[in-house]
Amino acid sequence: MQQRITSVRSPAAVVVLSLLTCHIYSLYWIFSFASEMKNIIRRDDISPGLEVLFCILCFPYVIYWSYRYGEYIKDVQAEAGVHVDNELPVLFLIMSFMCLFVVNMAIMQSKMNDLASGD
């Protein structure tokens, strides 16, 4: 892991704020999460602004985004030497198809919080 994870957020707050703001907070969270992931795994192909734009313009992109970031979380877990949740990308894919993206966000945030705390 090139850079330490610094953004620890409450998964419950992510869900509540997303629902209270009619998912405007979700867009902010996607941008923040993509920015942090880009810094952690040093991938030049991650563009947080484009991620948000694609999620706004093409809703099915959210399904792809969920799966791809599940893969990125697995990579970060492997680099950190903790238990790798191999089922995460598929779980996120299924949850996205069921329109439960906000739950995916909470799980993603929880996994990153665990990595930040060293658990």
Number of C-alpha atoms within 10 A of each C-alpha: 15 11 12 12 18 13 13 14 14 13 19 15 11 19 19 16 15 19 14 10 10 10 16 12 17 20 17 15 19 19 19 16 19 21 16 19 21 18 17 17 17 13 11 8 7 15 13 19 16 12 18 22 13 15 18 13 9 10 10 13 16 21 19 16 21 24 21 17 18 25 19 19 22 21 17 20 20 14 13 15 12 14 10 15 15 14 11 22 22 15 15 27 22 17 18 21 13 10 13 13 20 19 17 24 22 19 17 20 21 17 18 24 19 15 20 14 10 11 10
